[in-house]
Amino acid sequence: MNGLLDRLRSGEKAAVKELYEQYYHHCKWVVLNGGGSDDDAQDVFQQVVFSLWEKLERADFEIKSTLKGYLYNACKYIWWDIKKKDKGVSLDHIKEIADEDGIAAKTAEEKRYEQLYACIELLGGECKTLLERTYFENLSDKEIAPQFGLKVNYVRIKRKRCMDRVKKCIEQKQASNERI
């Protein structure tokens, strides 16, 4: 197990500070790029740390990826969950304010990111996991290969095929939006 996780599990206070110093900026990046603020990023990271802390109390808890990847994905999913809940409650109100101020509700870049994330989610399975490990967890092909039982060169080929599927999905989404 990761030394930092062992230290967290034993209740070492310095380990929490180290966790924050090493991994908070990844969570902050997710939240800021998802339209959130610094305060939102702090709230999300606190939820992730609290959740991790609770899980570490269970003897059977195990992280199957890297700690960085686990925390990154936890931040991503908690932030998406918060955004979904916020949209359901106040999307119309936000749109009214944006229209009154002449501000577009979503920038073109935000729409592209949403399409990208939606297409990656639709892929599911190995493609989704491979792309997350490559682009979100920043793992090398050498680190990824054994996780999938592949040779390093085949990881590149598989990633290209997965990205081709993502590109095709995005093109289809854009084409269907143009028809509307």
N, CA and C atoms as an extended XYZ file, in Angstrom:
540
Properties=species:S:1:pos:R:3:atomname:S:1:resname:S:1:resid:I:1 pbc="F F F"
N         0.848       -1.188        0.000 N   MET     1
C         0.000        0.000        0.000 CA  MET     1
C         0.884        1.239        0.000 C   MET     1
N         0.359        2.308       -0.492 N   ASN     2
C         1.011        3.602       -0.548 CA  ASN     2
C         1.378        4.054        0.865 C   ASN     2
N         2.606        4.542        1.058 N   GLY     3
C         3.051        4.996        2.369 CA  GLY     3
C         2.192        6.106        2.933 C   GLY     3
N         1.762        7.006        2.066 N   LEU     4
C         0.909        8.105        2.513 CA  LEU     4
C        -0.431        7.563        3.012 C   LEU     4
N        -0.976        6.580        2.337 N   LEU     5
C        -2.236        5.984        2.782 CA  LEU     5
C        -2.072        5.301        4.134 C   LEU     5
N        -0.947        4.628        4.318 N   ASP     6
C        -0.680        3.992        5.615 CA  ASP     6
C        -0.625        5.036        6.721 C   ASP     6
N         0.021        6.155        6.424 N   ARG     7
C         0.133        7.225        7.417 CA  ARG     7
C        -1.230        7.859        7.704 C   ARG     7
N        -2.048        8.013        6.661 N   LEU     8
C        -3.406        8.541        6.862 CA  LEU     8
C        -4.222        7.575        7.714 C   LEU     8
N        -4.113        6.304        7.391 N   ARG     9
C        -4.857        5.268        8.117 CA  ARG     9
C        -4.478        5.251        9.597 C   ARG     9
N        -3.212        5.524        9.892 N   SER    10
C        -2.772        5.521       11.296 CA  SER    10
C        -3.121        6.821       12.013 C   SER    10
N        -3.660        7.807       11.268 N   GLY    11
C        -4.108        9.044       11.897 CA  GLY    11
C        -3.044       10.123       12.003 C   GLY    11
N        -1.987        9.993       11.261 N   GLU    12
C        -0.905       10.981       11.300 CA  GLU    12
C        -1.369       12.299       10.685 C   GLU    12
N        -1.348       13.360       11.469 N   LYS    13
C        -1.842       14.664       11.008 CA  LYS    13
C        -1.000       15.245        9.872 C   LYS    13
N         0.294       15.031        9.909 N   ALA    14
C         1.169       15.547        8.852 CA  ALA    14
C         0.826       14.915        7.502 C   ALA    14
N         0.264       13.727        7.508 N   ALA    15
C        -0.089       13.044        6.264 CA  ALA    15
C        -1.220       13.774        5.544 C   ALA    15
N        -2.148       14.351        6.315 N   VAL    16
C        -3.246       15.108        5.695 CA  VAL    16
C        -2.689       16.336        4.990 C   VAL    16
N        -1.763       17.016        5.653 N   LYS    17
C        -1.132       18.198        5.048 CA  LYS    17
C        -0.391       17.801        3.773 C   LYS    17
N         0.321       16.687        3.823 N   GLU    18
C         1.052       16.202        2.656 CA  GLU    18
C         0.096       15.838        1.511 C   GLU    18
N        -1.014       15.198        1.852 N   LEU    19
C        -2.029       14.854        0.853 CA  LEU    19
C        -2.519       16.118        0.152 C   LEU    19
N        -2.798       17.134        0.933 N   TYR    20
C        -3.265       18.408        0.390 CA  TYR    20
C        -2.203       19.032       -0.513 C   TYR    20
N        -0.966       19.079       -0.029 N   GLU    21
C         0.108       19.715       -0.804 CA  GLU    21
C         0.393       18.985       -2.108 C   GLU    21
N         0.309       17.664       -2.096 N   GLN    22
C         0.639       16.886       -3.292 CA  GLN    22
C        -0.499       16.807       -4.298 C   GLN    22
N        -1.756       16.817       -3.818 N   TYR    23
C        -2.853       16.465       -4.720 CA  TYR    23
C        -3.954       17.514       -4.872 C   TYR    23
N        -3.978       18.517       -4.032 N   TYR    24
C        -5.061       19.504       -4.122 CA  TYR    24
C        -5.093       20.192       -5.479 C   TYR    24
N        -3.936       20.541       -6.028 N   HIS    25
C        -3.908       21.284       -7.294 CA  HIS    25
C        -4.564       20.501       -8.434 C   HIS    25
N        -4.529       19.171       -8.381 N   HIS    26
C        -5.208       18.377       -9.421 CA  HIS    26
C        -6.724       18.557       -9.316 C   HIS    26
N        -7.211       18.531       -8.096 N   CYS    27
C        -8.646       18.711       -7.866 CA  CYS    27
C        -9.068       20.129       -8.251 C   CYS    27
N        -8.248       21.081       -7.888 N   LYS    28
C        -8.541       22.486       -8.214 CA  LYS    28
C        -8.645       22.655       -9.727 C   LYS    28
N        -7.740       22.003      -10.467 N   TRP    29
C        -7.759       22.092      -11.922 CA  TRP    29
C        -9.081       21.560      -12.481 C   TRP    29
N        -9.533       20.419      -11.943 N   VAL    30
C       -10.792       19.818      -12.397 CA  VAL    30
C       -11.945       20.795      -12.189 C   VAL    30
N       -12.020       21.362      -11.006 N   VAL    31
C       -13.139       22.243      -10.651 CA  VAL    31
C       -13.085       23.552      -11.439 C   VAL    31
N       -11.913       24.176      -11.516 N   LEU    32
C       -11.799       25.438      -12.249 CA  LEU    32
C       -12.100       25.246      -13.733 C   LEU    32
N       -11.618       24.139      -14.313 N   ASN    33
C       -11.903       23.877      -15.727 CA  ASN    33
C       -13.350       23.459      -15.947 C   ASN    33
N       -14.025       23.079      -14.873 N   GLY    34
C       -15.433       22.722      -14.967 CA  GLY    34
C       -16.343       23.879      -14.605 C   GLY    34
N       -15.795       25.096      -14.528 N   GLY    35
C       -16.621       26.273      -14.278 CA  GLY    35
C       -16.776       26.633      -12.813 C   GLY    35
N       -15.996       26.022      -11.932 N   GLY    36
C       -16.100       26.307      -10.508 CA  GLY    36
C       -15.104       27.360      -10.054 C   GLY    36
N       -15.135       27.643       -8.772 N   SER    37
C       -14.263       28.649       -8.176 CA  SER    37
C       -13.246       27.981       -7.249 C   SER    37
N       -12.343       28.792       -6.706 N   ASP    38
C       -11.381       28.278       -5.729 CA  ASP    38
C       -12.114       27.700       -4.517 C   ASP    38
N       -13.166       28.396       -4.063 N   ASP    39
C       -13.947       27.899       -2.924 CA  ASP    39
C       -14.594       26.558       -3.238 C   ASP    39
N       -15.120       26.432       -4.460 N   ASP    40
C       -15.715       25.151       -4.876 CA  ASP    40
C       -14.663       24.039       -4.829 C   ASP    40
N       -13.457       24.348       -5.325 N   ALA    41
C       -12.386       23.350       -5.350 CA  ALA    41
C       -12.021       22.917       -3.929 C   ALA    41
N       -11.965       23.874       -3.002 N   GLN    42
C       -11.653       23.521       -1.619 CA  GLN    42
C       -12.750       22.638       -1.027 C   GLN    42
N       -14.009       22.977       -1.302 N   ASP    43
C       -15.127       22.173       -0.795 CA  ASP    43
C       -15.092       20.754       -1.346 C   ASP    43
N       -14.846       20.641       -2.650 N   VAL    44
C       -14.804       19.329       -3.293 CA  VAL    44
C       -13.658       18.501       -2.716 C   VAL    44
N       -12.479       19.118       -2.583 N   PHE    45
C       -11.341       18.362       -2.069 CA  PHE    45
C       -11.580       17.923       -0.626 C   PHE    45
N       -12.221       18.773        0.167 N   GLN    46
C       -12.550       18.385        1.537 CA  GLN    46
C       -13.475       17.168        1.549 C   GLN    46
N       -14.461       17.164        0.649 N   GLN    47
C       -15.364       16.011        0.570 CA  GLN    47
C       -14.598       14.747        0.191 C   GLN    47
N       -13.673       14.891       -0.759 N   VAL    48
C       -12.883       13.740       -1.208 CA  VAL    48
C       -12.014       13.218       -0.072 C   VAL    48
N       -11.352       14.114        0.643 N   VAL    49
C       -10.476       13.696        1.746 CA  VAL    49
C       -11.299       13.031        2.848 C   VAL    49
N       -12.448       13.621        3.154 N   PHE    50
C       -13.308       13.038        4.187 CA  PHE    50
C       -13.767       11.633        3.772 C   PHE    50
N       -14.178       11.500        2.519 N   SER    51
C       -14.616       10.201        2.008 CA  SER    51
C       -13.477        9.186        2.062 C   SER    51
N       -12.272        9.612        1.646 N   LEU    52
C       -11.108        8.730        1.695 CA  LEU    52
C       -10.832        8.316        3.133 C   LEU    52
N       -10.902        9.268        4.037 N   TRP    53
C       -10.653        8.996        5.456 CA  TRP    53
C       -11.607        7.924        5.980 C   TRP    53
N       -12.897        8.074        5.633 N   GLU    54
C       -13.889        7.088        6.065 CA  GLU    54
C       -13.592        5.706        5.480 C   GLU    54
N       -13.216        5.680        4.208 N   LYS    55
C       -12.936        4.397        3.551 CA  LYS    55
C       -11.692        3.733        4.124 C   LYS    55
N       -10.714        4.534        4.525 N   LEU    56
C        -9.491        3.974        5.087 CA  LEU    56
C        -9.738        3.270        6.421 C   LEU    56
N       -10.853        3.598        7.066 N   GLU    57
C       -11.194        2.931        8.326 CA  GLU    57
C       -11.597        1.478        8.097 C   GLU    57
N       -12.019        1.166        6.870 N   ARG    58
C       -12.370       -0.216        6.542 CA  ARG    58
C       -11.101       -0.980        6.166 C   ARG    58
N       -10.913       -2.121        6.767 N   ALA    59
C        -9.713       -2.921        6.513 CA  ALA    59
C        -9.650       -3.428        5.074 C   ALA    59
N       -10.799       -3.634        4.438 N   ASP    60
C       -10.821       -4.194        3.095 CA  ASP    60
C       -10.694       -3.136        1.991 C   ASP    60
N       -10.580       -1.860        2.363 N   PHE    61
C       -10.485       -0.804        1.359 CA  PHE    61
C        -9.132       -0.854        0.662 C   PHE    61
N        -9.175       -0.781       -0.670 N   GLU    62
C        -7.963       -0.844       -1.471 CA  GLU    62
C        -8.137        0.046       -2.693 C   GLU    62
N        -7.129        0.809       -3.024 N   ILE    63
C        -7.143        1.635       -4.233 CA  ILE    63
C        -6.494        0.824       -5.337 C   ILE    63
N        -7.223        0.652       -6.423 N   LYS    64
C        -6.743       -0.196       -7.505 CA  LYS    64
C        -5.884        0.564       -8.522 C   LYS    64
N        -5.900        1.888       -8.473 N   SER    65
C        -5.053        2.687       -9.359 CA  SER    65
C        -4.048        3.428       -8.488 C   SER    65
N        -3.503        4.507       -9.004 N   THR    66
C        -2.606        5.323       -8.194 CA  THR    66
C        -3.447        6.207       -7.270 C   THR    66
N        -2.843        6.693       -6.202 N   LEU    67
C        -3.545        7.613       -5.303 CA  LEU    67
C        -3.927        8.881       -6.054 C   LEU    67
N        -3.038        9.360       -6.899 N   LYS    68
C        -3.311       10.554       -7.707 CA  LYS    68
C        -4.539       10.322       -8.582 C   LYS    68
N        -4.593        9.188       -9.243 N   GLY    69
C        -5.729        8.868      -10.110 CA  GLY    69
C        -7.014        8.717       -9.326 C   GLY    69
N        -6.926        8.064       -8.177 N   TYR    70
C        -8.115        7.893       -7.328 CA  TYR    70
C        -8.666        9.251       -6.907 C   TYR    70
N        -7.792       10.131       -6.402 N   LEU    71
C        -8.233       11.452       -5.939 CA  LEU    71
C        -8.754       12.300       -7.092 C   LEU    71
N        -8.062       12.230       -8.236 N   TYR    72
C        -8.503       12.995       -9.405 CA  TYR    72
C        -9.910       12.576       -9.828 C   TYR    72
N       -10.122       11.278       -9.947 N   ASN    73
C       -11.445       10.789      -10.354 CA  ASN    73
C       -12.508       11.105       -9.313 C   ASN    73
N       -12.158       10.994       -8.041 N   ALA    74
C       -13.117       11.323       -6.986 CA  ALA    74
C       -13.519       12.790       -7.085 C   ALA    74
N       -12.547       13.672       -7.287 N   CYS    75
C       -12.846       15.105       -7.445 CA  CYS    75
C       -13.735       15.335       -8.670 C   CYS    75
N       -13.391       14.673       -9.756 N   LYS    76
C       -14.146       14.836      -11.004 CA  LYS    76
C       -15.602       14.416      -10.811 C   LYS    76
N       -15.819       13.268      -10.206 N   TYR    77
C       -17.183       12.771      -10.056 CA  TYR    77
C       -17.983       13.583       -9.034 C   TYR    77
N       -17.353       14.004       -7.955 N   ILE    78
C       -18.062       14.843       -6.986 CA  ILE    78
C       -18.416       16.176       -7.623 C   ILE    78
N       -17.482       16.768       -8.387 N   TRP    79
C       -17.767       18.050       -9.036 CA  TRP    79
C       -18.892       17.895      -10.058 C   TRP    79
N       -18.848       16.841      -10.868 N   TRP    80
C       -19.922       16.624      -11.845 CA  TRP    80
C       -21.258       16.449      -11.134 C   TRP    80
N       -21.252       15.741      -10.011 N   ASP    81
C       -22.477       15.538       -9.254 CA  ASP    81
C       -23.018       16.875       -8.747 C   ASP    81
N       -22.143       17.718       -8.231 N   ILE    82
C       -22.557       19.044       -7.751 CA  ILE    82
C       -23.128       19.861       -8.904 C   ILE    82
N       -22.454       19.830      -10.042 N   LYS    83
C       -22.932       20.598      -11.199 CA  LYS    83
C       -24.298       20.100      -11.671 C   LYS    83
N       -24.490       18.773      -11.669 N   LYS    84
C       -25.787       18.215      -12.079 CA  LYS    84
C       -26.886       18.709      -11.161 C   LYS    84
N       -26.627       18.662       -9.859 N   LYS    85
C       -27.629       19.111       -8.892 CA  LYS    85
C       -27.913       20.595       -9.060 C   LYS    85
N       -26.862       21.392       -9.262 N   ASP    86
C       -27.049       22.830       -9.447 CA  ASP    86
C       -27.845       23.125      -10.711 C   ASP    86
N       -27.549       22.402      -11.777 N   LYS    87
C       -28.264       22.626      -13.036 CA  LYS    87
C       -29.741       22.320      -12.880 C   LYS    87
N       -30.044       21.252      -12.176 N   GLY    88
C       -31.439       20.866      -12.007 CA  GLY    88
C       -32.230       21.897      -11.234 C   GLY    88
N       -31.580       22.610      -10.341 N   VAL    89
C       -32.279       23.561       -9.491 CA  VAL    89
C       -32.397       24.921      -10.144 C   VAL    89
N       -31.322       25.392      -10.768 N   SER    90
C       -31.313       26.800      -11.145 CA  SER    90
C       -30.891       27.080      -12.580 C   SER    90
N       -30.930       26.107      -13.457 N   LEU    91
C       -30.492       26.317      -14.826 CA  LEU    91
C       -31.290       27.410      -15.514 C   LEU    91
N       -32.613       27.421      -15.359 N   ASP    92
C       -33.438       28.444      -16.004 CA  ASP    92
C       -33.082       29.837      -15.496 C   ASP    92
N       -32.872       29.939      -14.181 N   HIS    93
C       -32.531       31.234      -13.591 CA  HIS    93
C       -31.185       31.724      -14.116 C   HIS    93
N       -30.213       30.823      -14.204 N   ILE    94
C       -28.890       31.193      -14.714 CA  ILE    94
C       -29.006       31.647      -16.166 C   ILE    94
N       -29.798       30.930      -16.940 N   LYS    95
C       -29.969       31.286      -18.353 CA  LYS    95
C       -30.611       32.661      -18.492 C   LYS    95
N       -31.614       32.955      -17.656 N   GLU    96
C       -32.251       34.270      -17.694 CA  GLU    96
C       -31.249       35.372      -17.407 C   GLU    96
N       -30.445       35.187      -16.373 N   ILE    97
C       -29.448       36.194      -16.006 CA  ILE    97
C       -28.434       36.358      -17.127 C   ILE    97
N       -27.972       35.243      -17.686 N   ALA    98
C       -26.989       35.294      -18.764 CA  ALA    98
C       -27.559       36.014      -19.974 C   ALA    98
N       -28.835       35.746      -20.309 N   ASP    99
C       -29.462       36.410      -21.446 CA  ASP    99
C       -29.612       37.903      -21.196 C   ASP    99
N       -29.981       38.274      -19.965 N   GLU   100
C       -30.144       39.683      -19.625 CA  GLU   100
C       -28.823       40.422      -19.734 C   GLU   100
N       -27.747       39.781      -19.324 N   ASP   101
C       -26.437       40.419      -19.345 CA  ASP   101
C       -25.736       40.264      -20.686 C   ASP   101
N       -26.345       39.536      -21.608 N   GLY   102
C       -25.740       39.316      -22.913 CA  GLY   102
C       -24.574       38.345      -22.858 C   GLY   102
N       -24.541       37.513      -21.841 N   ILE   103
C       -23.467       36.538      -21.679 CA  ILE   103
C       -23.961       35.192      -22.184 C   ILE   103
N       -23.162       34.535      -22.996 N   ALA   104
C       -23.541       33.194      -23.457 CA  ALA   104
C       -23.503       32.260      -22.256 C   ALA   104
N       -24.519       31.413      -22.139 N   ALA   105
C       -24.593       30.491      -21.005 CA  ALA   105
C       -23.385       29.560      -20.956 C   ALA   105
N       -22.922       29.127      -22.113 N   LYS   106
C       -21.752       28.259      -22.166 CA  LYS   106
C       -20.855       28.723      -23.299 C   LYS   106
N       -19.579       28.728      -23.046 N   THR   107
C       -18.652       29.062      -24.115 CA  THR   107
C       -18.507       27.856      -25.025 C   THR   107
N       -17.984       28.097      -26.201 N   ALA   108
C       -17.762       27.001      -27.141 CA  ALA   108
C       -16.790       25.984      -26.551 C   ALA   108
N       -15.799       26.470      -25.807 N   GLU   109
C       -14.831       25.560      -25.206 CA  GLU   109
C       -15.491       24.661      -24.166 C   GLU   109
N       -16.383       25.216      -23.349 N   GLU   110
C       -17.093       24.406      -22.353 CA  GLU   110
C       -17.926       23.334      -23.036 C   GLU   110
N       -18.566       23.694      -24.154 N   LYS   111
C       -19.373       22.720      -24.889 CA  LYS   111
C       -18.499       21.599      -25.441 C   LYS   111
N       -17.314       21.954      -25.940 N   ARG   112
C       -16.404       20.927      -26.468 CA  ARG   112
C       -15.963       19.975      -25.362 C   ARG   112
N       -15.636       20.528      -24.177 N   TYR   113
C       -15.243       19.668      -23.057 CA  TYR   113
C       -16.392       18.759      -22.638 C   TYR   113
N       -17.596       19.299      -22.606 N   GLU   114
C       -18.749       18.471      -22.242 CA  GLU   114
C       -18.926       17.332      -23.239 C   GLU   114
N       -18.778       17.648      -24.530 N   GLN   115
C       -18.895       16.615      -25.556 CA  GLN   115
C       -17.792       15.569      -25.390 C   GLN   115
N       -16.580       16.038      -25.131 N   LEU   116
C       -15.465       15.117      -24.943 CA  LEU   116
C       -15.730       14.182      -23.775 C   LEU   116
N       -16.100       14.732      -22.609 N   TYR   117
C       -16.356       13.901      -21.431 CA  TYR   117
C       -17.533       12.955      -21.664 C   TYR   117
N       -18.569       13.441      -22.327 N   ALA   118
C       -19.733       12.597      -22.600 CA  ALA   118
C       -19.338       11.431      -23.504 C   ALA   118
N       -18.530       11.690      -24.508 N   CYS   119
C       -18.115       10.630      -25.426 CA  CYS   119
C       -17.201        9.620      -24.729 C   CYS   119
N       -16.323       10.096      -23.869 N   ILE   120
C       -15.462        9.172      -23.128 CA  ILE   120
C       -16.315        8.290      -22.223 C   ILE   120
N       -17.312        8.890      -21.573 N   GLU   121
C       -18.210        8.108      -20.717 CA  GLU   121
C       -18.970        7.064      -21.537 C   GLU   121
N       -19.404        7.433      -22.748 N   LEU   122
C       -20.143        6.505      -23.606 CA  LEU   122
C       -19.284        5.313      -24.033 C   LEU   122
N       -17.979        5.538      -24.192 N   LEU   123
C       -17.098        4.444      -24.603 CA  LEU   123
C       -17.155        3.299      -23.608 C   LEU   123
N       -17.078        3.668      -22.332 N   GLY   124
C       -17.095        2.647      -21.298 CA  GLY   124
C       -15.915        1.707      -21.424 C   GLY   124
N       -15.880        0.713      -20.575 N   GLY   125
C       -14.906       -0.363      -20.630 CA  GLY   125
C       -13.462        0.060      -20.697 C   GLY   125
N       -12.691       -0.729      -21.455 N   GLU   126
C       -11.251       -0.518      -21.532 CA  GLU   126
C       -10.876        0.822      -22.142 C   GLU   126
N       -11.620        1.278      -23.158 N   CYS   127
C       -11.280        2.556      -23.787 CA  CYS   127
C       -11.388        3.699      -22.782 C   CYS   127
N       -12.473        3.730      -22.048 N   LYS   128
C       -12.663        4.791      -21.055 CA  LYS   128
C       -11.530        4.756      -20.033 C   LYS   128
N       -11.247        3.573      -19.510 N   THR   129
C       -10.208        3.423      -18.496 CA  THR   129
C        -8.841        3.801      -19.060 C   THR   129
N        -8.544        3.347      -20.271 N   LEU   130
C        -7.264        3.654      -20.905 CA  LEU   130
C        -7.091        5.160      -21.080 C   LEU   130
N        -8.119        5.841      -21.564 N   LEU   131
C        -8.018        7.289      -21.776 CA  LEU   131
C        -7.919        8.039      -20.448 C   LEU   131
N        -8.652        7.600      -19.442 N   GLU   132
C        -8.549        8.239      -18.127 CA  GLU   132
C        -7.147        8.073      -17.553 C   GLU   132
N        -6.603        6.863      -17.663 N   ARG   133
C        -5.265        6.623      -17.118 CA  ARG   133
C        -4.222        7.461      -17.865 C   ARG   133
N        -4.410        7.626      -19.176 N   THR   134
C        -3.447        8.376      -19.982 CA  THR   134
C        -3.565        9.881      -19.741 C   THR   134
N        -4.786       10.417      -19.881 N   TYR   135
C        -4.948       11.865      -19.901 CA  TYR   135
C        -5.312       12.482      -18.550 C   TYR   135
N        -5.995       11.757      -17.689 N   PHE   136
C        -6.395       12.320      -16.401 CA  PHE   136
C        -5.410       11.957      -15.298 C   PHE   136
N        -4.882       10.729      -15.365 N   GLU   137
C        -3.945       10.287      -14.331 CA  GLU   137
C        -2.494       10.469      -14.766 C   GLU   137
N        -2.282       10.824      -16.037 N   ASN   138
C        -0.946       11.061      -16.595 CA  ASN   138
C        -0.002        9.874      -16.425 C   ASN   138
N        -0.531        8.658      -16.578 N   LEU   139
C         0.315        7.474      -16.504 CA  LEU   139
C         0.972        7.244      -17.864 C   LEU   139
N         2.165        6.702      -17.841 N   SER   140
C         2.874        6.403      -19.087 CA  SER   140
C         2.341        5.098      -19.684 C   SER   140
N         2.671        4.882      -20.952 N   ASP   141
C         2.278        3.629      -21.601 CA  ASP   141
C         2.886        2.439      -20.875 C   ASP   141
N         4.096        2.613      -20.379 N   LYS   142
C         4.785        1.544      -19.656 CA  LYS   142
C         4.037        1.193      -18.366 C   LYS   142
N         3.455        2.195      -17.698 N   GLU   143
C         2.684        1.954      -16.475 CA  GLU   143
C         1.316        1.347      -16.782 C   GLU   143
N         0.746        1.726      -17.911 N   ILE   144
C        -0.597        1.279      -18.283 CA  ILE   144
C        -0.590       -0.161      -18.807 C   ILE   144
N         0.424       -0.509      -19.570 N   ALA   145
C         0.469       -1.814      -20.243 CA  ALA   145
C         0.166       -2.995      -19.327 C   ALA   145
N         0.824       -3.124      -18.171 N   PRO   146
C         0.538       -4.294      -17.325 CA  PRO   146
C        -0.883       -4.295      -16.751 C   PRO   146
N        -1.475       -3.126      -16.600 N   GLN   147
C        -2.829       -3.056      -16.061 CA  GLN   147
C        -3.845       -3.676      -17.019 C   GLN   147
N        -3.508       -3.667      -18.315 N   PHE   148
C        -4.403       -4.223      -19.322 CA  PHE   148
C        -3.878       -5.532      -19.905 C   PHE   148
N        -2.698       -5.937      -19.460 N   GLY   149
C        -2.093       -7.152      -19.999 CA  GLY   149
C        -1.657       -6.970      -21.436 C   GLY   149
N        -1.186       -5.750      -21.765 N   LEU   150
C        -0.788       -5.430      -23.131 CA  LEU   150
C         0.694       -5.107      -23.205 C   LEU   150
N         1.237       -5.160      -24.409 N   LYS   151
C         2.597       -4.682      -24.642 CA  LYS   151
C         2.530       -3.163      -24.791 C   LYS   151
N         3.622       -2.500      -24.464 N   VAL   152
C         3.662       -1.037      -24.475 CA  VAL   152
C         3.263       -0.479      -25.841 C   VAL   152
N         3.783       -1.066      -26.921 N   ASN   153
C         3.453       -0.559      -28.262 CA  ASN   153
C         1.965       -0.703      -28.563 C   ASN   153
N         1.347       -1.754      -28.054 N   TYR   154
C        -0.081       -1.956      -28.321 CA  TYR   154
C        -0.937       -0.955      -27.548 C   TYR   154
N        -0.440       -0.446      -26.436 N   VAL   155
C        -1.174        0.583      -25.690 CA  VAL   155
C        -1.374        1.804      -26.589 C   VAL   155
N        -0.322        2.195      -27.304 N   ARG   156
C        -0.420        3.349      -28.226 CA  ARG   156
C        -1.474        3.097      -29.310 C   ARG   156
N        -1.443        1.898      -29.880 N   ILE   157
C        -2.397        1.548      -30.938 CA  ILE   157
C        -3.821        1.572      -30.391 C   ILE   157
N        -4.007        0.952      -29.227 N   LYS   158
C        -5.338        0.895      -28.617 CA  LYS   158
C        -5.838        2.305      -28.278 C   LYS   158
N        -4.934        3.156      -27.748 N   ARG   159
C        -5.330        4.526      -27.416 CA  ARG   159
C        -5.756        5.273      -28.685 C   ARG   159
N        -5.020        5.084      -29.769 N   LYS   160
C        -5.385        5.750      -31.029 CA  LYS   160
C        -6.766        5.293      -31.497 C   LYS   160
N        -7.027        3.999      -31.402 N   ARG   161
C        -8.345        3.481      -31.798 CA  ARG   161
C        -9.441        4.067      -30.908 C   ARG   161
N        -9.160        4.166      -29.619 N   CYS   162
C       -10.139        4.748      -28.689 CA  CYS   162
C       -10.378        6.219      -29.015 C   CYS   162
N        -9.294        6.940      -29.290 N   MET   163
C        -9.438        8.362      -29.629 CA  MET   163
C       -10.199        8.536      -30.941 C   MET   163
N        -9.983        7.621      -31.881 N   ASP   164
C       -10.749        7.682      -33.130 CA  ASP   164
C       -12.247        7.536      -32.840 C   ASP   164
N       -12.581        6.650      -31.896 N   ARG   165
C       -13.989        6.475      -31.516 CA  ARG   165
C       -14.531        7.743      -30.839 C   ARG   165
N       -13.701        8.378      -30.016 N   VAL   166
C       -14.120        9.619      -29.361 CA  VAL   166
C       -14.358       10.700      -30.419 C   VAL   166
N       -13.431       10.829      -31.363 N   LYS   167
C       -13.572       11.838      -32.426 CA  LYS   167
C       -14.850       11.606      -33.229 C   LYS   167
N       -15.131       10.349      -33.555 N   LYS   168
C       -16.336       10.016      -34.315 CA  LYS   168
C       -17.583       10.383      -33.513 C   LYS   168
N       -17.571       10.100      -32.229 N   CYS   169
C       -18.695       10.432      -31.342 CA  CYS   169
C       -18.919       11.944      -31.318 C   CYS   169
N       -17.836       12.700      -31.178 N   ILE   170
C       -17.941       14.166      -31.137 CA  ILE   170
C       -18.478       14.693      -32.456 C   ILE   170
N       -17.983       14.156      -33.566 N   GLU   171
C       -18.474       14.575      -34.881 CA  GLU   171
C       -19.971       14.311      -35.009 C   GLU   171
N       -20.421       13.152      -34.530 N   GLN   172
C       -21.854       12.834      -34.571 CA  GLN   172
C       -22.649       13.783      -33.705 C   GLN   172
N       -22.150       14.120      -32.537 N   LYS   173
C       -22.842       15.059      -31.650 CA  LYS   173
C       -22.923       16.445      -32.298 C   LYS   173
N       -21.831       16.871      -32.908 N   GLN   174
C       -21.823       18.184      -33.560 CA  GLN   174
C       -22.783       18.198      -34.753 C   GLN   174
N       -22.811       17.105      -35.521 N   ALA   175
C       -23.703       17.026      -36.660 CA  ALA   175
C       -25.164       17.052      -36.203 C   ALA   175
N       -25.471       16.364      -35.121 N   SER   176
C       -26.856       16.359      -34.640 CA  SER   176
C       -27.232       17.717      -34.069 C   SER   176
N       -26.287       18.456      -33.488 N   ASN   177
C       -26.567       19.811      -32.988 CA  ASN   177
C       -26.805       20.779      -34.129 C   ASN   177
N       -26.121       20.589      -35.257 N   GLU   178
C       -26.294       21.465      -36.409 CA  GLU   178
C       -27.666       21.286      -37.028 C   GLU   178
N       -28.225       20.071      -36.923 N   ARG   179
C       -29.539       19.804      -37.501 CA  ARG   179
C       -30.654       20.420      -36.681 C   ARG   179
N       -30.389       20.695      -35.421 N   ILE   180
C       -31.446       21.208      -34.532 CA  ILE   180
C       -31.700       22.660      -34.799 C   ILE   180
